[in-house]
Amino acid sequence: MSKHGDDGLGYEIVKAVNNGEIIEPLTYEKIKIYCSKRGLNATKNHMRVILSNASANNHSPNYKKYFERIARGEYVILPKFKKQQRYFWLNVDSNRYKWSFSEAESGKQTYSNLNPNGNKRKNERAFEDIKVGDFVVAYETGFVKAITSICKVVKKYEEKIEIFIDFQKIDNYEKGLDWEKLKDKKELKDCDIVLRHQGTLFEVEKKHYNVIVQMLEEINTSLDPHEELYEEVQKSFKDNRISRKKRLENRISLYPEIYEVTTKAFKRNADVIAEVLIRANGICEKCNKKAPFNRAKDGTPYLEVHHLKRLIDGGEDGIKNTIAVCPNCHRELHYG
C-alpha cells in the first residue's frame, strides 16, 4: 500500500470513518486495531506520518492532508473529506411484523429492498443511497401512527440483488410524535413525506429532520419547575385579589405537596464545563464581574456554565457554545 494519494493508508482511514468503522477522534491505537482487522501493514512511523505530520508544512505540494489535530494524540478528518450526513424516514409496520423499535430491547433491526414476497419495495433509490452513519426517524404505521425512535445505520451489505440495511435505535421516546401533529406543523408543510409516505424508506431534508427531532424533544422534556411555577404566577396575576385570597383561605395545608418527577435531561460533558470555568478564571463572561461567592466545598469561584444555543434547539455541548456566568446573569439569559 502506498503512503500517499487516494490508494494510501490516509484514504483508507477516511473511508473507514465515513463508513462508521472507526469513530473519531482518531488515535494510533484505533488505527492499529483497524489495520490489524483489515490485514493492512502499517508501522507506527507510517501512522505518525499520516496523522501528526499531515499538518506539517514541510511536505511536497502534492502530499494529501486528510487530518487535523484536536488534542494530544487525537485527530479528526478535515471537513472537506467528511461524508455529508443524510437523513431518512423508515416506516415500521408493527402490526404486520409484530415488532417495533419502541418495544424492542436491543433496538436493532434489518430491512431490505425486497418485501417478504421477493418483490422490490417502493422508492428503491433510498436503499441505494443510504449509507452507514446516516440518521433515520422510525415511524410506526398501523394503529400507532407516530414517530417513536431515532435510529442510525450501522451496517449495509448486498447479496445478489438484495440490499440489507441494519438500523440501530439510538434514541427512544416515551411519547411518540403522532401524524396529526406532524401534518399540522407549519415548518413541515413542504415535506411531502409527512403527507404521503406509502412505502418503506424515504430520504428527508435536513431541515425537516431537525424540526422532527426538536418536536420529539419538546414533547418528551418536562417543563422546567421554575418556568412552570412562573406560568402559574402569571395566571394568578391576571386573576383578581379576592379570588386569590379565597384560594389561599381554602388551602387544605400550608405545607407544599410532594410529587415525583420523571424527566429526560442532557448528559453534559464535564471536560467542557471544566475548560470554560478555567477560561473564565472566576470572572463572569457576561457582566465581567467577579463571581459573587466561593464554593464552601473547595473555595473555587461560583459560576454557572450556560449554552449560548440551547441543547434542545440543536446547540452543541462544546466550548465555543458555552460561557461561564454568575447566577444573576444566568437568570437574565434564560428569562430576561
Stockholm file with secondary structure:
# STOCKHOLM 1.0

chainA/1-336         MSKHGDDGLGYEIVKAVNNGEIIEPLTYEKIKIYCSKRGLNATKNHMRVILSNASANNHSPNYKKYFERIARGEYVILPKFKKQQRYFWLNVDSNRYKWSFSEAESGKQTYSNLNPNGNKRKNERAFEDIKVGDFVVAYETGFVKAITSICKVVKKYEEKIEIFIDFQKIDNYEKGLDWEKLKDKKELKDCDIVLRHQGTLFEVEKKHYNVIVQMLEEINTSLDPHEELYEEVQKSFKDNRISRKKRLENRISLYPEIYEVTTKAFKRNADVIAEVLIRANGICEKCNKKAPFNRAKDGTPYLEVHHLKRLIDGGEDGIKNTIAVCPNCHRELHYG
#=GR chainA/1-336 SS CCSSSTTSHHHHHHHHHHTTSSCSSBCHHHHHHHHHHHTCCCCHHHHHHHTGGGGCSCSCTTCCCCEEEEETTEEEECGGGSCCCCEEEEEECHHHHSCCTTTCSSCEEEEESBCTTSCBCSCHHHHHHCCTTCEEEEEETTTTCEEEEEEEEEEEEEETTEEEEEEEEEEEEEEEEEHHHHHHCGGGTTCHHHHCCCSSEEEECHHHHHHHHHHHHHHHSCCCHHHHHHHHHHHHHHSCHHHHHHHHHTCSCSSCCCCCCCCCCCCCCHHHHHHHHHHHTTBCTTTCCBCSCBCTTTCCBCCEEEESSCGGGTCCSSGGGEEEECHHHHHHHHHC
#=GC SS_cons         CCSSSTTSHHHHHHHHHHTTSSCSSBCHHHHHHHHHHHTCCCCHHHHHHHTGGGGCSCSCTTCCCCEEEEETTEEEECGGGSCCCCEEEEEECHHHHSCCTTTCSSCEEEEESBCTTSCBCSCHHHHHHCCTTCEEEEEETTTTCEEEEEEEEEEEEEETTEEEEEEEEEEEEEEEEEHHHHHHCGGGTTCHHHHCCCSSEEEECHHHHHHHHHHHHHHHSCCCHHHHHHHHHHHHHHSCHHHHHHHHHTCSCSSCCCCCCCCCCCCCCHHHHHHHHHHHTTBCTTTCCBCSCBCTTTCCBCCEEEESSCGGGTCCSSGGGEEEECHHHHHHHHHC
//
